[in-house]
Amino acid sequence: MGIRTGKELLESLRDDRALFIDGERVADVTTDPRFAGAARSLAELYDMQHDPALASGTRLSSRARSTI
């Protein structure tokens, strides 16, 4: 599997996980007002990995490549 997109990340968060805040179960962290903004921000970061305009500045050093 390659690097996830933001959409794939958000879909993966809709997995019926048990998350509680102030004693209340959060049904969907991607739509709950307390978490939706953070989920969208993280999805935007995931999408940046697929942006060709940003790819030209992404490089791995030879040291990093040897550990992958």
PQR file of N, CA, C, O and H, with PARSE charges and radii, in Angstrom:
ATOM      1  N   MET A   1       0.845  -1.183   0.000 -0.4000 1.5000
ATOM      2  CA  MET A   1       0.000   0.000   0.000 -0.0000 2.0000
ATOM      3  C   MET A   1       0.886   1.241   0.000  0.5500 1.7000
ATOM      4  O   MET A   1       1.856   1.320   0.754 -0.5500 1.4000
ATOM      5  N   GLY A   2       0.553   2.194  -0.836 -0.4000 1.5000
ATOM      6  CA  GLY A   2       1.305   3.430  -0.902 -0.0000 2.0000
ATOM      7  C   GLY A   2       0.894   4.398   0.196  0.5500 1.7000
ATOM      8  O   GLY A   2       0.176   4.039   1.129 -0.5500 1.4000
ATOM      9  H   GLY A   2      -0.235   2.130  -1.449  0.4000 1.0000
ATOM     10  N   ILE A   3       1.351   5.601   0.068 -0.4000 1.5000
ATOM     11  CA  ILE A   3       1.023   6.641   1.040 -0.0000 2.0000
ATOM     12  C   ILE A   3      -0.466   6.972   0.923  0.5500 1.7000
ATOM     13  O   ILE A   3      -0.983   7.160  -0.178 -0.5500 1.4000
ATOM     14  H   ILE A   3       1.935   5.893  -0.690  0.4000 1.0000
ATOM     15  N   ARG A   4      -1.134   7.039   2.046 -0.4000 1.5000
ATOM     16  CA  ARG A   4      -2.568   7.344   2.064 -0.0000 2.0000
ATOM     17  C   ARG A   4      -2.840   8.769   1.623  0.5500 1.7000
ATOM     18  O   ARG A   4      -2.006   9.661   1.777 -0.5500 1.4000
ATOM     19  H   ARG A   4      -0.714   6.886   2.940  0.4000 1.0000
ATOM     20  N   THR A   5      -4.024   8.958   1.073 -0.4000 1.5000
ATOM     21  CA  THR A   5      -4.515  10.303   0.786 -0.0000 2.0000
ATOM     22  C   THR A   5      -5.288  10.791   2.008  0.5500 1.7000
ATOM     23  O   THR A   5      -5.560  10.019   2.927 -0.5500 1.4000
ATOM     24  H   THR A   5      -4.702   8.234   0.948  0.4000 1.0000
ATOM     25  N   GLY A   6      -5.631  12.048   2.012 -0.4000 1.5000
ATOM     26  CA  GLY A   6      -6.431  12.588   3.100 -0.0000 2.0000
ATOM     27  C   GLY A   6      -7.786  11.912   3.190  0.5500 1.7000
ATOM     28  O   GLY A   6      -8.274  11.632   4.285 -0.5500 1.4000
ATOM     29  H   GLY A   6      -5.410  12.675   1.265  0.4000 1.0000
ATOM     30  N   LYS A   7      -8.395  11.651   2.040 -0.4000 1.5000
ATOM     31  CA  LYS A   7      -9.695  10.974   2.019 -0.0000 2.0000
ATOM     32  C   LYS A   7      -9.578   9.587   2.635  0.5500 1.7000
ATOM     33  O   LYS A   7     -10.438   9.180   3.417 -0.5500 1.4000
ATOM     34  H   LYS A   7      -7.998  11.879   1.151  0.4000 1.0000
ATOM     35  N   GLU A   8      -8.519   8.857   2.289 -0.4000 1.5000
ATOM     36  CA  GLU A   8      -8.325   7.517   2.845 -0.0000 2.0000
ATOM     37  C   GLU A   8      -8.119   7.570   4.355  0.5500 1.7000
ATOM     38  O   GLU A   8      -8.608   6.708   5.086 -0.5500 1.4000
ATOM     39  H   GLU A   8      -7.820   9.187   1.655  0.4000 1.0000
ATOM     40  N   LEU A   9      -7.396   8.583   4.815 -0.4000 1.5000
ATOM     41  CA  LEU A   9      -7.202   8.730   6.254 -0.0000 2.0000
ATOM     42  C   LEU A   9      -8.532   8.943   6.950  0.5500 1.7000
ATOM     43  O   LEU A   9      -8.832   8.271   7.937 -0.5500 1.4000
ATOM     44  H   LEU A   9      -6.999   9.283   4.222  0.4000 1.0000
ATOM     45  N   LEU A  10      -9.337   9.876   6.444 -0.4000 1.5000
ATOM     46  CA  LEU A  10     -10.625  10.167   7.074 -0.0000 2.0000
ATOM     47  C   LEU A  10     -11.520   8.936   7.068  0.5500 1.7000
ATOM     48  O   LEU A  10     -12.211   8.666   8.050 -0.5500 1.4000
ATOM     49  H   LEU A  10      -9.093  10.422   5.643  0.4000 1.0000
ATOM     50  N   GLU A  11     -11.511   8.187   5.965 -0.4000 1.5000
ATOM     51  CA  GLU A  11     -12.311   6.957   5.908 -0.0000 2.0000
ATOM     52  C   GLU A  11     -11.837   5.955   6.959  0.5500 1.7000
ATOM     53  O   GLU A  11     -12.647   5.257   7.568 -0.5500 1.4000
ATOM     54  H   GLU A  11     -10.949   8.406   5.167  0.4000 1.0000
ATOM     55  N   SER A  12     -10.521   5.888   7.169 -0.4000 1.5000
ATOM     56  CA  SER A  12      -9.992   4.928   8.141 -0.0000 2.0000
ATOM     57  C   SER A  12     -10.361   5.302   9.577  0.5500 1.7000
ATOM     58  O   SER A  12     -10.403   4.440  10.455 -0.5500 1.4000
ATOM     59  H   SER A  12      -9.863   6.455   6.675  0.4000 1.0000
ATOM     60  N   LEU A  13     -10.624   6.576   9.811 -0.4000 1.5000
ATOM     61  CA  LEU A  13     -11.012   7.016  11.151 -0.0000 2.0000
ATOM     62  C   LEU A  13     -12.474   6.709  11.462  0.5500 1.7000
ATOM     63  O   LEU A  13     -12.897   6.786  12.615 -0.5500 1.4000
ATOM     64  H   LEU A  13     -10.590   7.276   9.098  0.4000 1.0000
ATOM     65  N   ARG A  14     -13.230   6.367  10.448 -0.4000 1.5000
ATOM     66  CA  ARG A  14     -14.650   6.026  10.625 -0.0000 2.0000
ATOM     67  C   ARG A  14     -14.785   4.510  10.818  0.5500 1.7000
ATOM     68  O   ARG A  14     -15.446   3.829  10.034 -0.5500 1.4000
ATOM     69  H   ARG A  14     -12.887   6.304   9.511  0.4000 1.0000
ATOM     70  N   ASP A  15     -14.162   4.010  11.853 -0.4000 1.5000
ATOM     71  CA  ASP A  15     -14.104   2.562  12.045 -0.0000 2.0000
ATOM     72  C   ASP A  15     -14.769   2.114  13.340  0.5500 1.7000
ATOM     73  O   ASP A  15     -14.450   1.050  13.869 -0.5500 1.4000
ATOM     74  H   ASP A  15     -13.626   4.564  12.490  0.4000 1.0000
ATOM     75  N   ASP A  16     -15.674   2.908  13.840 -0.4000 1.5000
ATOM     76  CA  ASP A  16     -16.411   2.576  15.067 -0.0000 2.0000
ATOM     77  C   ASP A  16     -15.497   2.441  16.280  0.5500 1.7000
ATOM     78  O   ASP A  16     -15.784   1.677  17.202 -0.5500 1.4000
ATOM     79  H   ASP A  16     -15.933   3.773  13.411  0.4000 1.0000
ATOM     80  N   ARG A  17     -14.397   3.186  16.272 -0.4000 1.5000
ATOM     81  CA  ARG A  17     -13.510   3.173  17.443 -0.0000 2.0000
ATOM     82  C   ARG A  17     -14.235   3.756  18.647  0.5500 1.7000
ATOM     83  O   ARG A  17     -15.135   4.583  18.497 -0.5500 1.4000
ATOM     84  H   ARG A  17     -14.164   3.807  15.523  0.4000 1.0000
ATOM     85  N   ALA A  18     -13.852   3.333  19.811 -0.4000 1.5000
ATOM     86  CA  ALA A  18     -14.480   3.809  21.050 -0.0000 2.0000
ATOM     87  C   ALA A  18     -13.658   4.959  21.610  0.5500 1.7000
ATOM     88  O   ALA A  18     -12.601   4.749  22.205 -0.5500 1.4000
ATOM     89  H   ALA A  18     -13.121   2.661  19.933  0.4000 1.0000
ATOM     90  N   LEU A  19     -14.148   6.167  21.417 -0.4000 1.5000
ATOM     91  CA  LEU A  19     -13.489   7.366  21.909 -0.0000 2.0000
ATOM     92  C   LEU A  19     -14.509   8.128  22.748  0.5500 1.7000
ATOM     93  O   LEU A  19     -15.623   8.401  22.304 -0.5500 1.4000
ATOM     94  H   LEU A  19     -15.007   6.338  20.933  0.4000 1.0000
ATOM     95  N   PHE A  20     -14.104   8.465  23.965 -0.4000 1.5000
ATOM     96  CA  PHE A  20     -14.998   9.178  24.870 -0.0000 2.0000
ATOM     97  C   PHE A  20     -14.375  10.496  25.280  0.5500 1.7000
ATOM     98  O   PHE A  20     -13.167  10.580  25.500 -0.5500 1.4000
ATOM     99  H   PHE A  20     -13.199   8.243  24.326  0.4000 1.0000
ATOM    100  N   ILE A  21     -15.206  11.531  25.383 -0.4000 1.5000
ATOM    101  CA  ILE A  21     -14.761  12.820  25.892 -0.0000 2.0000
ATOM    102  C   ILE A  21     -15.868  13.351  26.787  0.5500 1.7000
ATOM    103  O   ILE A  21     -17.039  13.379  26.407 -0.5500 1.4000
ATOM    104  H   ILE A  21     -16.187  11.463  25.204  0.4000 1.0000
ATOM    105  N   ASP A  22     -15.478  13.768  27.978 -0.4000 1.5000
ATOM    106  CA  ASP A  22     -16.453  14.234  28.980 -0.0000 2.0000
ATOM    107  C   ASP A  22     -17.555  13.205  29.217  0.5500 1.7000
ATOM    108  O   ASP A  22     -18.716  13.566  29.409 -0.5500 1.4000
ATOM    109  H   ASP A  22     -14.528  13.745  28.287  0.4000 1.0000
ATOM    110  N   GLY A  23     -17.191  11.926  29.204 -0.4000 1.5000
ATOM    111  CA  GLY A  23     -18.147  10.867  29.463 -0.0000 2.0000
ATOM    112  C   GLY A  23     -19.067  10.528  28.311  0.5500 1.7000
ATOM    113  O   GLY A  23     -19.933   9.664  28.451 -0.5500 1.4000
ATOM    114  H   GLY A  23     -16.248  11.633  29.048  0.4000 1.0000
ATOM    115  N   GLU A  24     -18.902  11.189  27.173 -0.4000 1.5000
ATOM    116  CA  GLU A  24     -19.765  10.971  26.013 -0.0000 2.0000
ATOM    117  C   GLU A  24     -18.973  10.273  24.915  0.5500 1.7000
ATOM    118  O   GLU A  24     -17.842  10.654  24.614 -0.5500 1.4000
ATOM    119  H   GLU A  24     -18.199  11.891  27.060  0.4000 1.0000
ATOM    120  N   ARG A  25     -19.574   9.252  24.322 -0.4000 1.5000
ATOM    121  CA  ARG A  25     -18.912   8.569  23.216 -0.0000 2.0000
ATOM    122  C   ARG A  25     -18.987   9.428  21.960  0.5500 1.7000
ATOM    123  O   ARG A  25     -20.039   9.962  21.608 -0.5500 1.4000
ATOM    124  H   ARG A  25     -20.493   8.942  24.567  0.4000 1.0000
ATOM    125  N   VAL A  26     -17.850   9.546  21.300 -0.4000 1.5000
ATOM    126  CA  VAL A  26     -17.782  10.283  20.043 -0.0000 2.0000
ATOM    127  C   VAL A  26     -18.061   9.283  18.923  0.5500 1.7000
ATOM    128  O   VAL A  26     -17.300   8.336  18.724 -0.5500 1.4000
ATOM    129  H   VAL A  26     -16.995   9.112  21.586  0.4000 1.0000
ATOM    130  N   ALA A  27     -19.144   9.497  18.202 -0.4000 1.5000
ATOM    131  CA  ALA A  27     -19.551   8.552  17.168 -0.0000 2.0000
ATOM    132  C   ALA A  27     -18.619   8.584  15.958  0.5500 1.7000
ATOM    133  O   ALA A  27     -18.287   7.536  15.405 -0.5500 1.4000
ATOM    134  H   ALA A  27     -19.762  10.266  18.364  0.4000 1.0000
ATOM    135  N   ASP A  28     -18.197   9.777  15.545 -0.4000 1.5000
ATOM    136  CA  ASP A  28     -17.369   9.914  14.344 -0.0000 2.0000
ATOM    137  C   ASP A  28     -16.439  11.101  14.547  0.5500 1.7000
ATOM    138  O   ASP A  28     -16.886  12.248  14.553 -0.5500 1.4000
ATOM    139  H   ASP A  28     -18.467  10.628  15.994  0.4000 1.0000
ATOM    140  N   VAL A  29     -15.146  10.832  14.713 -0.4000 1.5000
ATOM    141  CA  VAL A  29     -14.190  11.915  14.970 -0.0000 2.0000
ATOM    142  C   VAL A  29     -14.041  12.850  13.776  0.5500 1.7000
ATOM    143  O   VAL A  29     -13.544  13.965  13.927 -0.5500 1.4000
ATOM    144  H   VAL A  29     -14.782   9.900  14.707  0.4000 1.0000
ATOM    145  N   THR A  30     -14.465  12.412  12.591 -0.4000 1.5000
ATOM    146  CA  THR A  30     -14.324  13.264  11.410 -0.0000 2.0000
ATOM    147  C   THR A  30     -15.428  14.297  11.289  0.5500 1.7000
ATOM    148  O   THR A  30     -15.305  15.256  10.527 -0.5500 1.4000
ATOM    149  H   THR A  30     -14.869  11.506  12.468  0.4000 1.0000
ATOM    150  N   THR A  31     -16.518  14.106  12.043 -0.4000 1.5000
ATOM    151  CA  THR A  31     -17.626  15.069  11.985 -0.0000 2.0000
ATOM    152  C   THR A  31     -17.917  15.732  13.320  0.5500 1.7000
ATOM    153  O   THR A  31     -18.594  16.760  13.361 -0.5500 1.4000
ATOM    154  H   THR A  31     -16.618  13.327  12.662  0.4000 1.0000
ATOM    155  N   ASP A  32     -17.423  15.168  14.408 -0.4000 1.5000
ATOM    156  CA  ASP A  32     -17.647  15.763  15.730 -0.0000 2.0000
ATOM    157  C   ASP A  32     -16.950  17.121  15.774  0.5500 1.7000
ATOM    158  O   ASP A  32     -15.772  17.209  15.428 -0.5500 1.4000
ATOM    159  H   ASP A  32     -16.874  14.333  14.374  0.4000 1.0000
ATOM    160  N   PRO A  33     -17.644  18.184  16.189 -0.5600 1.5000
ATOM    161  CA  PRO A  33     -17.067  19.528  16.185  0.2800 2.0000
ATOM    162  C   PRO A  33     -15.768  19.653  16.997  0.5500 1.7000
ATOM    163  O   PRO A  33     -14.946  20.525  16.715 -0.5500 1.4000
ATOM    164  N   ARG A  34     -15.584  18.802  17.984 -0.4000 1.5000
ATOM    165  CA  ARG A  34     -14.377  18.876  18.820 -0.0000 2.0000
ATOM    166  C   ARG A  34     -13.165  18.261  18.146  0.5500 1.7000
ATOM    167  O   ARG A  34     -12.037  18.545  18.548 -0.5500 1.4000
ATOM    168  H   ARG A  34     -16.251  18.093  18.213  0.4000 1.0000
ATOM    169  N   PHE A  35     -13.358  17.437  17.144 -0.4000 1.5000
ATOM    170  CA  PHE A  35     -12.253  16.739  16.498 -0.0000 2.0000
ATOM    171  C   PHE A  35     -12.183  16.938  14.992  0.5500 1.7000
ATOM    172  O   PHE A  35     -11.136  16.689  14.393 -0.5500 1.4000
ATOM    173  H   PHE A  35     -14.274  17.207  16.816  0.4000 1.0000
ATOM    174  N   ALA A  36     -13.250  17.371  14.373 -0.4000 1.5000
ATOM    175  CA  ALA A  36     -13.316  17.456  12.916 -0.0000 2.0000
ATOM    176  C   ALA A  36     -12.229  18.355  12.332  0.5500 1.7000
ATOM    177  O   ALA A  36     -11.639  18.021  11.304 -0.5500 1.4000
ATOM    178  H   ALA A  36     -14.100  17.573  14.860  0.4000 1.0000
ATOM    179  N   GLY A  37     -11.962  19.476  12.969 -0.4000 1.5000
ATOM    180  CA  GLY A  37     -10.933  20.384  12.459 -0.0000 2.0000
ATOM    181  C   GLY A  37      -9.557  19.736  12.459  0.5500 1.7000
ATOM    182  O   GLY A  37      -8.800  19.871  11.497 -0.5500 1.4000
ATOM    183  H   GLY A  37     -12.441  19.747  13.804  0.4000 1.0000
ATOM    184  N   ALA A  38      -9.235  19.036  13.532 -0.4000 1.5000
ATOM    185  CA  ALA A  38      -7.946  18.350  13.618 -0.0000 2.0000
ATOM    186  C   ALA A  38      -7.868  17.232  12.580  0.5500 1.7000
ATOM    187  O   ALA A  38      -6.822  17.029  11.964 -0.5500 1.4000
ATOM    188  H   ALA A  38      -9.850  18.926  14.313  0.4000 1.0000
ATOM    189  N   ALA A  39      -8.965  16.510  12.385 -0.4000 1.5000
ATOM    190  CA  ALA A  39      -8.985  15.432  11.396 -0.0000 2.0000
ATOM    191  C   ALA A  39      -8.784  15.995   9.995  0.5500 1.7000
ATOM    192  O   ALA A  39      -8.042  15.419   9.199 -0.5500 1.4000
ATOM    193  H   ALA A  39      -9.815  16.674  12.885  0.4000 1.0000
ATOM    194  N   ARG A  40      -9.437  17.118   9.683 -0.4000 1.5000
ATOM    195  CA  ARG A  40      -9.273  17.750   8.361 -0.0000 2.0000
ATOM    196  C   ARG A  40      -7.849  18.259   8.167  0.5500 1.7000
ATOM    197  O   ARG A  40      -7.284  18.133   7.080 -0.5500 1.4000
ATOM    198  H   ARG A  40     -10.039  17.586  10.329  0.4000 1.0000
ATOM    199  N   SER A  41      -7.265  18.838   9.228 -0.4000 1.5000
ATOM    200  CA  SER A  41      -5.886  19.331   9.123 -0.0000 2.0000
ATOM    201  C   SER A  41      -4.921  18.194   8.835  0.5500 1.7000
ATOM    202  O   SER A  41      -4.021  18.335   8.007 -0.5500 1.4000
ATOM    203  H   SER A  41      -7.724  18.940  10.111  0.4000 1.0000
ATOM    204  N   LEU A  42      -5.101  17.079   9.508 -0.4000 1.5000
ATOM    205  CA  LEU A  42      -4.248  15.926   9.275 -0.0000 2.0000
ATOM    206  C   LEU A  42      -4.449  15.385   7.862  0.5500 1.7000
ATOM    207  O   LEU A  42      -3.488  14.990   7.203 -0.5500 1.4000
ATOM    208  H   LEU A  42      -5.832  16.965  10.181  0.4000 1.0000
ATOM    209  N   ALA A  43      -5.694  15.367   7.399 -0.4000 1.5000
ATOM    210  CA  ALA A  43      -5.978  14.917   6.033 -0.0000 2.0000
ATOM    211  C   ALA A  43      -5.288  15.822   5.011  0.5500 1.7000
ATOM    212  O   ALA A  43      -4.793  15.338   3.993 -0.5500 1.4000
ATOM    213  H   ALA A  43      -6.475  15.689   7.934  0.4000 1.0000
ATOM    214  N   GLU A  44      -5.252  17.114   5.270 -0.4000 1.5000
ATOM    215  CA  GLU A  44      -4.572  18.039   4.367 -0.0000 2.0000
ATOM    216  C   GLU A  44      -3.076  17.742   4.313  0.5500 1.7000
ATOM    217  O   GLU A  44      -2.464  17.828   3.248 -0.5500 1.4000
ATOM    218  H   GLU A  44      -5.654  17.507   6.097  0.4000 1.0000
ATOM    219  N   LEU A  45      -2.492  17.398   5.443 -0.4000 1.5000
ATOM    220  CA  LEU A  45      -1.075  17.024   5.453 -0.0000 2.0000
ATOM    221  C   LEU A  45      -0.833  15.767   4.622  0.5500 1.7000
ATOM    222  O   LEU A  45       0.146  15.684   3.880 -0.5500 1.4000
ATOM    223  H   LEU A  45      -2.989  17.328   6.308  0.4000 1.0000
ATOM    224  N   TYR A  46      -1.722  14.796   4.750 -0.4000 1.5000
ATOM    225  CA  TYR A  46      -1.601  13.577   3.944 -0.0000 2.0000
ATOM    226  C   TYR A  46      -1.696  13.920   2.461  0.5500 1.7000
ATOM    227  O   TYR A  46      -0.942  13.380   1.652 -0.5500 1.4000
ATOM    228  H   TYR A  46      -2.517  14.863   5.352  0.4000 1.0000
ATOM    229  N   ASP A  47      -2.618  14.814   2.095 -0.4000 1.5000
ATOM    230  CA  ASP A  47      -2.776  15.196   0.695 -0.0000 2.0000
ATOM    231  C   ASP A  47      -1.554  15.937   0.159  0.5500 1.7000
ATOM    232  O   ASP A  47      -1.243  15.841  -1.028 -0.5500 1.4000
ATOM    233  H   ASP A  47      -3.231  15.253   2.753  0.4000 1.0000
ATOM    234  N   MET A  48      -0.873  16.662   1.010 -0.4000 1.5000
ATOM    235  CA  MET A  48       0.330  17.384   0.574 -0.0000 2.0000
ATOM    236  C   MET A  48       1.394  16.418   0.060  0.5500 1.7000
ATOM    237  O   MET A  48       2.203  16.787  -0.792 -0.5500 1.4000
ATOM    238  H   MET A  48      -1.126  16.740   1.975  0.4000 1.0000
ATOM    239  N   GLN A  49       1.403  15.196   0.565 -0.4000 1.5000
ATOM    240  CA  GLN A  49       2.380  14.205   0.111 -0.0000 2.0000
ATOM    241  C   GLN A  49       2.161  13.821  -1.350  0.5500 1.7000
ATOM    242  O   GLN A  49       3.068  13.304  -2.002 -0.5500 1.4000
ATOM    243  H   GLN A  49       0.746  14.896   1.257  0.4000 1.0000
ATOM    244  N   HIS A  50       0.963  14.074  -1.862 -0.4000 1.5000
ATOM    245  CA  HIS A  50       0.619  13.721  -3.238 -0.0000 2.0000
ATOM    246  C   HIS A  50       0.652  14.928  -4.174  0.5500 1.7000
ATOM    247  O   HIS A  50       0.363  14.793  -5.363 -0.5500 1.4000
ATOM    248  H   HIS A  50       0.226  14.494  -1.332  0.4000 1.0000
ATOM    249  N   ASP A  51       0.995  16.084  -3.662 -0.4000 1.5000
ATOM    250  CA  ASP A  51       0.988  17.309  -4.454 -0.0000 2.0000
ATOM    251  C   ASP A  51       2.269  17.392  -5.283  0.5500 1.7000
ATOM    252  O   ASP A  51       3.355  17.511  -4.716 -0.5500 1.4000
ATOM    253  H   ASP A  51       1.229  16.194  -2.696  0.4000 1.0000
ATOM    254  N   PRO A  52       2.167  17.332  -6.607 -0.5600 1.5000
ATOM    255  CA  PRO A  52       3.360  17.372  -7.457  0.2800 2.0000
ATOM    256  C   PRO A  52       4.170  18.659  -7.288  0.5500 1.7000
ATOM    257  O   PRO A  52       5.388  18.655  -7.466 -0.5500 1.4000
ATOM    258  N   ALA A  53       3.503  19.745  -6.948 -0.4000 1.5000
ATOM    259  CA  ALA A  53       4.211  21.013  -6.765 -0.0000 2.0000
ATOM    260  C   ALA A  53       5.164  20.950  -5.577  0.5500 1.7000
ATOM    261  O   ALA A  53       6.165  21.665  -5.545 -0.5500 1.4000
ATOM    262  H   ALA A  53       2.513  19.748  -6.804  0.4000 1.0000
ATOM    263  N   LEU A  54       4.861  20.108  -4.611 -0.4000 1.5000
ATOM    264  CA  LEU A  54       5.710  19.982  -3.428 -0.0000 2.0000
ATOM    265  C   LEU A  54       6.728  18.856  -3.567  0.5500 1.7000
ATOM    266  O   LEU A  54       7.704  18.810  -2.818 -0.5500 1.4000
ATOM    267  H   LEU A  54       4.048  19.527  -4.636  0.4000 1.0000
ATOM    268  N   ALA A  55       6.516  17.959  -4.506 -0.4000 1.5000
ATOM    269  CA  ALA A  55       7.379  16.780  -4.647 -0.0000 2.0000
ATOM    270  C   ALA A  55       8.804  17.145  -5.034  0.5500 1.7000
ATOM    271  O   ALA A  55       9.735  16.440  -4.645 -0.5500 1.4000
ATOM    272  H   ALA A  55       5.724  17.996  -5.115  0.4000 1.0000
ATOM    273  N   SER A  56       9.002  18.204  -5.773 -0.4000 1.5000
ATOM    274  CA  SER A  56      10.349  18.541  -6.230 -0.0000 2.0000
ATOM    275  C   SER A  56      11.284  18.897  -5.081  0.5500 1.7000
ATOM    276  O   SER A  56      12.502  18.781  -5.217 -0.5500 1.4000
ATOM    277  H   SER A  56       8.246  18.777  -6.088  0.4000 1.0000
ATOM    278  N   GLY A  57      10.734  19.325  -3.959 -0.4000 1.5000
ATOM    279  CA  GLY A  57      11.572  19.681  -2.820 -0.0000 2.0000
ATOM    280  C   GLY A  57      11.768  18.539  -1.842  0.5500 1.7000
ATOM    281  O   GLY A  57      12.431  18.705  -0.818 -0.5500 1.4000
ATOM    282  H   GLY A  57       9.745  19.419  -3.848  0.4000 1.0000
ATOM    283  N   THR A  58      11.197  17.380  -2.146 -0.4000 1.5000
ATOM    284  CA  THR A  58      11.286  16.238  -1.240 -0.0000 2.0000
ATOM    285  C   THR A  58      12.410  15.317  -1.684  0.5500 1.7000
ATOM    286  O   THR A  58      12.373  14.755  -2.779 -0.5500 1.4000
ATOM    287  H   THR A  58      10.659  17.245  -2.978  0.4000 1.0000
ATOM    288  N   ARG A  59      13.392  15.172  -0.840 -0.4000 1.5000
ATOM    289  CA  ARG A  59      14.536  14.322  -1.160 -0.0000 2.0000
ATOM    290  C   ARG A  59      14.927  13.523   0.067  0.5500 1.7000
ATOM    291  O   ARG A  59      14.780  13.982   1.200 -0.5500 1.4000
ATOM    292  H   ARG A  59      13.422  15.628   0.049  0.4000 1.0000
ATOM    293  N   LEU A  60      15.424  12.329  -0.171 -0.4000 1.5000
ATOM    294  CA  LEU A  60      15.992  11.524   0.907 -0.0000 2.0000
ATOM    295  C   LEU A  60      17.514  11.574   0.790  0.5500 1.7000
ATOM    296  O   LEU A  60      18.072  11.461  -0.302 -0.5500 1.4000
ATOM    297  H   LEU A  60      15.544  11.956  -1.091  0.4000 1.0000
ATOM    298  N   SER A  61      18.153  11.741   1.899 -0.4000 1.5000
ATOM    299  CA  SER A  61      19.603  11.695   1.876 -0.0000 2.0000
ATOM    300  C   SER A  61      20.037  10.261   1.624  0.5500 1.7000
ATOM    301  O   SER A  61      19.249   9.336   1.824 -0.5500 1.4000
ATOM    302  H   SER A  61      17.700  11.833   2.786  0.4000 1.0000
ATOM    303  N   SER A  62      21.272  10.058   1.190 -0.4000 1.5000
ATOM    304  CA  SER A  62      21.757   8.705   0.938 -0.0000 2.0000
ATOM    305  C   SER A  62      21.744   7.893   2.244  0.5500 1.7000
ATOM    306  O   SER A  62      21.517   6.683   2.215 -0.5500 1.4000
ATOM    307  H   SER A  62      21.912  10.809   1.028  0.4000 1.0000
ATOM    308  N   ARG A  63      21.977   8.532   3.350 -0.4000 1.5000
ATOM    309  CA  ARG A  63      21.937   7.838   4.648 -0.0000 2.0000
ATOM    310  C   ARG A  63      20.528   7.352   4.951  0.5500 1.7000
ATOM    311  O   ARG A  63      20.345   6.223   5.408 -0.5500 1.4000
ATOM    312  H   ARG A  63      22.162   9.514   3.373  0.4000 1.0000
ATOM    313  N   ALA A  64      19.525   8.199   4.700 -0.4000 1.5000
ATOM    314  CA  ALA A  64      18.145   7.816   4.955 -0.0000 2.0000
ATOM    315  C   ALA A  64      17.738   6.675   4.038  0.5500 1.7000
ATOM    316  O   ALA A  64      17.052   5.751   4.476 -0.5500 1.4000
ATOM    317  H   ALA A  64      19.674   9.116   4.329  0.4000 1.0000
ATOM    318  N   ARG A  65      18.149   6.718   2.762 -0.4000 1.5000
ATOM    319  CA  ARG A  65      17.792   5.662   1.813 -0.0000 2.0000
ATOM    320  C   ARG A  65      18.340   4.317   2.252  0.5500 1.7000
ATOM    321  O   ARG A  65      17.705   3.285   2.035 -0.5500 1.4000
ATOM    322  H   ARG A  65      18.706   7.469   2.406  0.4000 1.0000
ATOM    323  N   SER A  66      19.498   4.321   2.859 -0.4000 1.5000
ATOM    324  CA  SER A  66      20.108   3.047   3.246 -0.0000 2.0000
ATOM    325  C   SER A  66      19.384   2.392   4.419  0.5500 1.7000
ATOM    326  O   SER A  66      19.570   1.201   4.667 -0.5500 1.4000
ATOM    327  H   SER A  66      20.014   5.159   3.035  0.4000 1.0000
ATOM    328  N   THR A  67      18.570   3.143   5.137 -0.4000 1.5000
ATOM    329  CA  THR A  67      17.846   2.576   6.276 -0.0000 2.0000
ATOM    330  C   THR A  67      16.426   2.197   5.936  0.5500 1.7000
ATOM    331  O   THR A  67      15.732   1.599   6.758 -0.5500 1.4000
ATOM    332  H   THR A  67      18.418   4.110   4.936  0.4000 1.0000
ATOM    333  N   ILE A  68      15.981   2.533   4.740 -0.4000 1.5000
ATOM    334  CA  ILE A  68      14.587   2.239   4.349 -0.0000 2.0000
ATOM    335  C   ILE A  68      14.490   0.817   3.836  0.5500 1.7000
ATOM    336  O   ILE A  68      13.408   0.370   3.457 -0.5500 1.4000
ATOM    337  H   ILE A  68      16.545   3.019   4.073  0.4000 1.0000
TER
END
